Amino acid sequence: MNRILTVVLFFLVSVIAVNPLFAQDRESDDSMLPEIDPQDIEIRSQFQARFPGLRRQPILGFEPTSRVYEVDPDRVPYIESDEDRVANLPISELSRPDAPPYTPLHYSPDINAFARGGVGNYLSSEANFWGVTRLNNKSYIGGDLDFSSSDGHLENQQSSFRFLKANGEFAAKLNDNTRLDLDVGLQNSFNHLFNINSSGFDVPDSPRKIYGGVNLGVELEGLQNGVEGWNVQASARYYDVETMAGDLSMASEEGVYNALLLKRWAGPNTDETFTAKLGGALGDYANTLASNQWMTGQVGVEYSRLFNYETHITVDASVYYGSDAFEDKVYFAPRAKFVQPLIEAMTFTATVGAKPYVKTAEQLHTSNRFLNPGHEFRHSYRMYGMTELEINYSDVGTLTGGIRYEDIENYPIFERETNALDSGQPLFYKVRYDDVAKAQVFASLTHQVVPEKFWLNGKVYAQAPDIKDGGRIPFTEKLGGTSGFSLRMFDRATIQGWADYIGPRRNGRGDTLEEYILLGGQFDLSITDNIGAYAKVVNLLDQGYQKWEGYTERPMQIYGGITVKL
């Protein structure tokens, strides 16, 4: 009985299992579904696509490891500006920025040559010229001339003079990195001295002084770029002077030779440079009283850098060796300059340093044309400090103010010789050396009242020029100032005016020289684009002032002449 039940149960189970298989075969023959490869089913079963941030996940066609971001469908397309593109460039691909272009203040078009000549009362004449022209696209030649003369204005003695100075320059670009400059100059001048009435000396009336010289210079510069490179300079100057004054006659000759070598490297930071210096100067002179030489040698290094695109610091560490007829000495000559913009329109500058120098015969006689040439030359050592504040209060105005202090050893001082045999009667001028200290406070202003039409400028100063052993430096004022204006009336007419004030001064004996104010004006008229006329007035107040004691300068002078522009 049990065997019968087991057989029946096995039969029923087999029928139930086999019946669906036959049913599936029949449905596959009539079904419209595509056939599916079992391998595909296996791959799909193992595929896991994870795309964070997406609400709907595509099944096929995406790389599962790529990052996909949600984007606002209403976004505005981003267009990068030129500034943004430059800001994103690597520093290595950026070059040094160009300096701001220099825009000189002028009211006339650029020209290649300018000449002015005129005559005035006292048979005075004047001429000025400068010009430049290109020889080719790599070289140019230029020159300038300054001439003035007069038949004299004094009644009791001759007072004629002539001042002539001319310079020429040639520059050429030898290759892409090398530039050559040559310059030449000459002087030829004379003036009459004041009369000397002193017993014991036979001095003719209207003594005369003649002086002049020539100079040559060469400069060779090689630049790898706008910063790195080298520079070689050399120059020679010859100057002679003679005083024709009877028993007080003297003569002097001088030769001065200079050489300087500079080598500059760029540092790793923005606007950072290192400069090495090596140079020297030699002076050879012979006059009626002395014949000797002086020499100055220099070696040093200079460091300059711009910090944070605002603060500019320059430090110079130099050592000089000086030798003259008085002493041989080593001088330390450090210098530091600090420039800091405080706000957008305000800049603070501070400078401190020291340096030795020799005032040459040419420099001394240019300062005082009544100087007698018999004297020695020695080194002066100047230690100084200055602070200055510049305020650009508008686009058309600048205000500057500051303080300057100088401590100078062996400073050349002008004073008149005296005749001990004639109760100290003053004679011509001489040079002596003494230690001095000078403190000065100054302020200046430039302003365009009407841009490109009406300009104003002025400077005032107060100083204390003291000799350390006591007294004031002779012929040096405590108060002074200069001012001027320029008014462009219309395209072809311009009026200029100026005023100079020199306060009271003292001579070497302590006597006071009166203060004076010099007023002047000039009117320029362009008749054509190339030809014009001018009229000028000098010493409008007709003051009889003395710049150097013993000689009264010219009263009011009126000039008229023509100008030529090319």
PANUKOL-709010 format. One line per field, with one value per residue (C-alpha): residue number from 1; chain; x, y, z. Coordinates in steps of 0.02 Angstrom, whole numbers, always signed. Layout:
num	[NUM ...]
chaine	[A ...]
X	[X ...]
Y	[Y ...]
Z	[Z ...]
***
This chain:
num	[1 2 3 4 5 6 7 8 9 10 11 12 13 14 15 16 17 18 19 20 21 22 23 24 25 26 27 28 29 30 31 32 33 34 35 36 37 38 39 40 41 42 43 44 45 46 47 48 49 50 51 52 53 54 55 56 57 58 59 60 61 62 63 64 65 66 67 68 69 70 71 72 73 74 75 76 77 78 79 80 81 82 83 84 85 86 87 88 89 90 91 92 93 94 95 96 97 98 99 100 101 102 103 104 105 106 107 108 109 110 111 112 113 114 115 116 117 118 119 120 121 122 123 124 125 126 127 128 129 130 131 132 133 134 135 136 137 138 139 140 141 142 143 144 145 146 147 148 149 150 151 152 153 154 155 156 157 158 159 160 161 162 163 164 165 166 167 168 169 170 171 172 173 174 175 176 177 178 179 180 181 182 183 184 185 186 187 188 189 190 191 192 193 194 195 196 197 198 199 200 201 202 203 204 205 206 207 208 209 210 211 212 213 214 215 216 217 218 219 220 221 222 223 224 225 226 227 228 229 230 231 232 233 234 235 236 237 238 239 240 241 242 243 244 245 246 247 248 249 250 251 252 253 254 255 256 257 258 259 260 261 262 263 264 265 266 267 268 269 270 271 272 273 274 275 276 277 278 279 280 281 282 283 284 285 286 287 288 289 290 291 292 293 294 295 296 297 298 299 300 301 302 303 304 305 306 307 308 309 310 311 312 313 314 315 316 317 318 319 320 321 322 323 324 325 326 327 328 329 330 331 332 333 334 335 336 337 338 339 340 341 342 343 344 345 346 347 348 349 350 351 352 353 354 355 356 357 358 359 360 361 362 363 364 365 366 367 368 369 370 371 372 373 374 375 376 377 378 379 380 381 382 383 384 385 386 387 388 389 390 391 392 393 394 395 396 397 398 399 400 401 402 403 404 405 406 407 408 409 410 411 412 413 414 415 416 417 418 419 420 421 422 423 424 425 426 427 428 429 430 431 432 433 434 435 436 437 438 439 440 441 442 443 444 445 446 447 448 449 450 451 452 453 454 455 456 457 458 459 460 461 462 463 464 465 466 467 468 469 470 471 472 473 474 475 476 477 478 479 480 481 482 483 484 485 486 487 488 489 490 491 492 493 494 495 496 497 498 499 500 501 502 503 504 505 506 507 508 509 510 511 512 513 514 515 516 517 518 519 520 521 522 523 524 525 526 527 528 529 530 531 532 533 534 535 536 537 538 539 540 541 542 543 544 545 546 547 548 549 550 551 552 553 554 555 556 557 558 559 560 561 562 563 564 565 566]
chaine	[A A A A A A A A A A A A A A A A A A A A A A A A A A A A A A A A A A A A A A A A A A A A A A A A A A A A A A A A A A A A A A A A A A A A A A A A A A A A A A A A A A A A A A A A A A A A A A A A A A A A A A A A A A A A A A A A A A A A A A A A A A A A A A A A A A A A A A A A A A A A A A A A A A A A A A A A A A A A A A A A A A A A A A A A A A A A A A A A A A A A A A A A A A A A A A A A A A A A A A A A A A A A A A A A A A A A A A A A A A A A A A A A A A A A A A A A A A A A A A A A A A A A A A A A A A A A A A A A A A A A A A A A A A A A A A A A A A A A A A A A A A A A A A A A A A A A A A A A A A A A A A A A A A A A A A A A A A A A A A A A A A A A A A A A A A A A A A A A A A A A A A A A A A A A A A A A A A A A A A A A A A A A A A A A A A A A A A A A A A A A A A A A A A A A A A A A A A A A A A A A A A A A A A A A A A A A A A A A A A A A A A A A A A A A A A A A A A A A A A A A A A A A A A A A A A A A A A A A A A A A A A A A A A A A A A A A A A A A A A A A A A A A A A A A A A A A A A A A A A A A A A A A A A A A A A A A A A A A A A A A A A A A A A A A A A A A A A A A A A A A A A A A A A A A A A A A A A A A A A A A A A A A A A]
X	[+0 +139 +230 +73 +59 +244 +231 +74 +154 +312 +205 +107 +264 +344 +191 +184 +370 +373 +214 +284 +437 +328 +223 +379 +433 +267 +267 +444 +391 +248 +327 +382 +516 +698 +811 +930 +1101 +1129 +1302 +1222 +1110 +1260 +1354 +1202 +1176 +1352 +1346 +1327 +1314 +1335 +1317 +1307 +1195 +1088 +906 +893 +1030 +1061 +1094 +1216 +1338 +1423 +1589 +1549 +1709 +1683 +1622 +1462 +1404 +1235 +1224 +1094 +999 +972 +1157 +1243 +1389 +1561 +1672 +1849 +1919 +2094 +2144 +2083 +2180 +2342 +2311 +2301 +2465 +2615 +2743 +2875 +2777 +2763 +2892 +2938 +2809 +2856 +2885 +2747 +2775 +2856 +2741 +2833 +2730 +2738 +2624 +2713 +2737 +2898 +3036 +3213 +3295 +3266 +3361 +3336 +3435 +3408 +3485 +3455 +3512 +3696 +3734 +3691 +3661 +3607 +3588 +3526 +3521 +3490 +3458 +3458 +3446 +3454 +3595 +3506 +3389 +3529 +3619 +3591 +3691 +3645 +3712 +3674 +3744 +3726 +3796 +3776 +3878 +3869 +3969 +3951 +3837 +3953 +4008 +4166 +4248 +4233 +4108 +4093 +4084 +4058 +3998 +4004 +3970 +3937 +3912 +3895 +3838 +3841 +3752 +3744 +3674 +3814 +3704 +3546 +3628 +3768 +3757 +3897 +3889 +4019 +4013 +4123 +4112 +4202 +4198 +4268 +4223 +4289 +4229 +4298 +4332 +4298 +4429 +4553 +4616 +4744 +4917 +5060 +4987 +4992 +4823 +4765 +4587 +4459 +4558 +4507 +4486 +4479 +4439 +4387 +4420 +4370 +4300 +4284 +4182 +4137 +4010 +3987 +3837 +3787 +3617 +3557 +3382 +3306 +3402 +3555 +3713 +3869 +3919 +4090 +4118 +4274 +4301 +4438 +4421 +4548 +4519 +4629 +4599 +4701 +4677 +4758 +4768 +4944 +5028 +4878 +4885 +4875 +4850 +4799 +4783 +4688 +4658 +4528 +4511 +4369 +4333 +4191 +4141 +3967 +3901 +3719 +3627 +3443 +3388 +3259 +3125 +3024 +3125 +3278 +3452 +3633 +3762 +3951 +4052 +4235 +4300 +4416 +4461 +4627 +4656 +4817 +4833 +4966 +4943 +5046 +5055 +5049 +5069 +5004 +4883 +4733 +4659 +4498 +4466 +4300 +4240 +4067 +3906 +3725 +3567 +3394 +3226 +3040 +2947 +2762 +2754 +2757 +2911 +3070 +3234 +3409 +3567 +3742 +3899 +4052 +4228 +4333 +4518 +4566 +4738 +4781 +4911 +4843 +4810 +4782 +4625 +4498 +4318 +4165 +4021 +3861 +3694 +3516 +3356 +3180 +3026 +2855 +2683 +2575 +2411 +2366 +2416 +2555 +2735 +2867 +3053 +3200 +3384 +3541 +3721 +3898 +4021 +4189 +4214 +4332 +4269 +4371 +4437 +4303 +4165 +4236 +4261 +4088 +4013 +4114 +4177 +4279 +4386 +4574 +4649 +4791 +4736 +4754 +4624 +4573 +4438 +4275 +4174 +3986 +3867 +3684 +3506 +3341 +3156 +3027 +2839 +2756 +2568 +2478 +2322 +2245 +2282 +2352 +2443 +2586 +2643 +2814 +2895 +3044 +3195 +3379 +3534 +3716 +3878 +4028 +4212 +4330 +4192 +4258 +4212 +4230 +4300 +4396 +4582 +4640 +4793 +4875 +4981 +4826 +4715 +4642 +4584 +4483 +4554 +4491 +4412 +4500 +4450 +4476 +4415 +4319 +4194 +4013 +3837 +3683 +3502 +3360 +3170 +3089 +2921 +2873 +2713 +2667 +2490 +2396 +2261 +2192 +2259 +2380 +2354 +2401 +2540 +2608 +2762 +2857 +2982 +3029 +3164 +3239 +3412 +3547 +3719 +3839 +4027 +4065 +4199 +4072 +3988 +3888 +3949 +3990 +3875 +3744 +3566 +3451 +3291 +3255 +3126 +3087 +2922 +2854 +2703 +2665 +2506 +2460 +2345 +2305 +2391 +2527 +2558 +2632 +2676 +2800 +2850 +2968 +3021 +3176 +3207 +3375 +3377 +3510 +3686 +3851 +4027 +4180 +4199 +4020 +3950 +3773 +3731 +3556 +3418 +3351 +3206 +3228 +3071 +3064 +2947 +2944 +2819 +2830 +2733 +2734 +2715 +2719 +2746 +2934 +2968 +2922 +2971 +3000 +3023 +3101 +3126 +3255 +3269 +3103 +3121 +3287 +3376 +3561 +3604 +3768 +3780 +3964 +4025 +4115 +4024 +3852 +3755 +3660 +3500 +3343 +3374 +3252 +3281 +3197 +3232 +3172 +3150 +3164 +3093 +3125]
Y	[+0 +121 +81 +127 +298 +338 +300 +407 +556 +549 +546 +702 +802 +759 +813 +981 +1016 +970 +1063 +1243 +1202 +1153 +1307 +1419 +1338 +1373 +1555 +1584 +1534 +1660 +1801 +1969 +1999 +2001 +1861 +1898 +1822 +1748 +1829 +1998 +1957 +1910 +2074 +2182 +2095 +2144 +2329 +2457 +2640 +2770 +2954 +3062 +3212 +3148 +3106 +3002 +2878 +2827 +2643 +2643 +2764 +2848 +2819 +2782 +2866 +3037 +3183 +3268 +3431 +3507 +3669 +3804 +3798 +3987 +4031 +4175 +4118 +4172 +4274 +4303 +4480 +4525 +4570 +4403 +4308 +4401 +4376 +4188 +4178 +4103 +4230 +4151 +4204 +4387 +4520 +4675 +4812 +4962 +5127 +5257 +5359 +5529 +5668 +5836 +5990 +6090 +6195 +6182 +6034 +5934 +6013 +5968 +6138 +6301 +6464 +6631 +6790 +6968 +7133 +7251 +7412 +7436 +7355 +7188 +7035 +6858 +6697 +6523 +6370 +6184 +6056 +5871 +5769 +5585 +5524 +5357 +5245 +5201 +5365 +5551 +5710 +5862 +6021 +6178 +6354 +6487 +6661 +6830 +6991 +7174 +7332 +7378 +7479 +7563 +7742 +7749 +7592 +7465 +7326 +7233 +7044 +6893 +6721 +6581 +6397 +6265 +6076 +5939 +5759 +5605 +5441 +5278 +5105 +4985 +4831 +4774 +4785 +4915 +5105 +5233 +5417 +5550 +5730 +5882 +6057 +6223 +6385 +6556 +6700 +6860 +6995 +7151 +7156 +7300 +7435 +7417 +7574 +7514 +7577 +7459 +7379 +7446 +7392 +7474 +7534 +7408 +7248 +7103 +6915 +6785 +6602 +6452 +6272 +6115 +5948 +5776 +5628 +5452 +5329 +5149 +5052 +4871 +4809 +4630 +4691 +4843 +4814 +4703 +4763 +4869 +5051 +5130 +5318 +5423 +5610 +5741 +5927 +6067 +6239 +6394 +6565 +6725 +6887 +7043 +7162 +7230 +7175 +7064 +6970 +6780 +6631 +6451 +6291 +6135 +5962 +5845 +5663 +5547 +5362 +5253 +5070 +5006 +4829 +4791 +4628 +4593 +4509 +4371 +4491 +4624 +4781 +4717 +4763 +4749 +4873 +4866 +5027 +5061 +5232 +5376 +5557 +5645 +5832 +5917 +6105 +6239 +6422 +6570 +6511 +6321 +6170 +6003 +5858 +5783 +5609 +5521 +5333 +5244 +5066 +5014 +4918 +4977 +4879 +4935 +4849 +4885 +4804 +4763 +4867 +5024 +5045 +5083 +5066 +5103 +5070 +5116 +5058 +5145 +5183 +5326 +5363 +5546 +5621 +5806 +5933 +5935 +5753 +5573 +5496 +5356 +5413 +5306 +5355 +5262 +5317 +5260 +5320 +5274 +5313 +5267 +5313 +5352 +5368 +5378 +5562 +5575 +5514 +5522 +5521 +5511 +5515 +5505 +5486 +5550 +5581 +5667 +5785 +5916 +6081 +6107 +6273 +6273 +6252 +6386 +6517 +6481 +6517 +6677 +6767 +6888 +6751 +6765 +6599 +6576 +6443 +6259 +6121 +5996 +5867 +5914 +5783 +5808 +5717 +5752 +5702 +5755 +5717 +5770 +5753 +5770 +5794 +5782 +5870 +5865 +5813 +5987 +6030 +5969 +6032 +5984 +6022 +5958 +5980 +5965 +5962 +5961 +5945 +5982 +5971 +6086 +6180 +6309 +6485 +6643 +6796 +6950 +6963 +7112 +7226 +7224 +7374 +7480 +7455 +7294 +7367 +7230 +7161 +7023 +6861 +6705 +6533 +6466 +6302 +6284 +6166 +6220 +6161 +6207 +6174 +6217 +6209 +6225 +6216 +6221 +6224 +6192 +6216 +6232 +6362 +6325 +6160 +6183 +6372 +6450 +6380 +6438 +6382 +6441 +6392 +6472 +6421 +6471 +6413 +6432 +6432 +6432 +6411 +6292 +6407 +6548 +6666 +6644 +6580 +6739 +6790 +6660 +6717 +6650 +6680 +6660 +6614 +6595 +6602 +6609 +6594 +6555 +6611 +6547 +6682 +6592 +6468 +6587 +6700 +6664 +6776 +6723 +6807 +6772 +6843 +6798 +6854 +6848 +6900 +6999 +6925 +6962 +6975 +6902 +7054 +7045 +7190 +7167 +7164 +7222 +7106 +7119 +7062 +7027 +7038 +6994 +6950 +6887 +6890 +6763 +6777 +6647 +6736 +6574 +6394 +6420 +6604 +6710 +6863 +6896 +7040 +7023 +7133 +7092 +7179 +7267 +7362 +7437 +7386 +7422 +7262 +7172 +6984 +6995 +7139 +7272 +7252 +7326 +7218 +7284 +7387 +7358 +7283 +7269 +7141 +7105 +6976 +6832 +6646 +6506 +6330 +6185]
Z	[+0 +42 -119 -219 -132 -163 -349 -368 -277 -385 -543 -492 -450 -617 -714 -623 -654 -838 -887 -865 -973 -1118 -1090 -1100 -1262 -1341 -1282 -1350 -1521 -1524 -1413 -1487 -1352 -1413 -1372 -1229 -1217 -1046 -1040 -1053 -910 -808 -847 -810 -648 -593 -654 -516 -569 -433 -481 -323 -338 -481 -453 -611 -652 -832 -852 -997 -1082 -932 -849 -668 -603 -686 -581 -633 -552 -540 -638 -626 -792 -782 -759 -853 -963 -891 -1007 -939 -951 -1009 -831 -765 -897 -854 -667 -693 -791 -701 -639 -751 -905 -852 -899 -799 -818 -923 -835 -853 -1011 -985 -1041 -1032 -1001 -1162 -1268 -1436 -1552 -1549 -1654 -1709 -1688 -1594 -1609 -1524 -1545 -1485 -1434 -1290 -1210 -1160 -1329 -1254 -1361 -1328 -1428 -1385 -1494 -1479 -1611 -1647 -1805 -1849 -1959 -1983 -1885 -1763 -1730 -1702 -1677 -1574 -1497 -1398 -1384 -1249 -1283 -1200 -1203 -1159 -1190 -1007 -895 -768 -796 -692 -763 -901 -867 -1032 -1034 -1146 -1095 -1224 -1195 -1327 -1322 -1451 -1437 -1547 -1503 -1598 -1567 -1612 -1598 -1511 -1339 -1353 -1362 -1386 -1333 -1373 -1313 -1335 -1264 -1254 -1156 -1200 -1085 -1009 -891 -811 -624 -506 -480 -338 -252 -128 -86 -112 -269 -446 -518 -680 -701 -763 -732 -842 -822 -962 -943 -1045 -1086 -1179 -1126 -1205 -1145 -1199 -1130 -1184 -1120 -1144 -1085 -1095 -1053 -972 -810 -823 -908 -892 -916 -945 -936 -964 -980 -986 -954 -978 -903 -892 -816 -811 -717 -793 -646 -634 -471 -431 -597 -584 -699 -678 -781 -734 -806 -732 -786 -734 -762 -698 -723 -675 -680 -638 -605 -582 -420 -400 -340 -429 -468 -373 -435 -379 -446 -426 -447 -480 -527 -496 -533 -554 -550 -607 -580 -588 -542 -487 -306 -314 -427 -370 -397 -311 -332 -283 -297 -272 -249 -191 -217 -227 -188 -243 -223 -232 -87 -103 -263 -154 -45 -141 -45 -112 -10 -68 +22 -53 +5 -64 -52 -67 -87 -104 -51 +127 +174 +118 +190 +173 +169 +202 +89 +131 +60 +91 +9 +62 -44 +27 -41 +110 +19 -165 -181 -50 -58 +80 +37 +158 +109 +215 +161 +149 +7 -24 -171 -241 -311 -469 -533 -667 -538 -422 -557 -629 -458 -432 -587 -479 -401 -420 -478 -352 -226 -179 -195 -62 -26 +58 +151 +151 +270 +238 +275 +198 +217 +89 +73 -97 -109 -276 -216 -391 -569 -602 -441 -331 -161 -92 +75 +170 +283 +234 +345 +290 +389 +277 +318 +222 +132 +5 +61 -43 +43 -11 +14 +112 +104 +274 +224 +188 +342 +276 +110 +20 -143 -258 -198 -137 -72 +102 +178 +340 +425 +406 +447 +345 +394 +274 +271 +99 +13 -171 -273 -454 -515 -679 -651 -824 -892 -1037 -1031 -863 -752 -584 -488 -337 -203 -36 +87 +253 +302 +433 +346 +493 +511 +654 +725 +729 +608 +451 +282 +183 +40 +87 +124 +260 +163 -22 -150 -334 -427 -602 -714 -895 -982 -1154 -1218 -1381 -1495 -1552 -1401 -1229 -1082 -948 -787 -642 -475 -374 -195 -106 +76 +168 +169 +254 +189 +273 +386 +449 +347 +279 +95 +55 -2 -179 -288 -473 -579 -763 -903 -1080 -1223 -1366 -1528 -1666 -1832 -1931 -1884 -1898 -1864 -1714 -1613 -1429 -1307 -1134 -982 -847 -677 -701 -536 -596 -436 -413 -321 -287 -300 -253 -149 -250 -416 -454 -576 -727 -702 -804 -977 -1121 -1259 -1424 -1557 -1665 -1640 -1768 -1751 -1868]
***
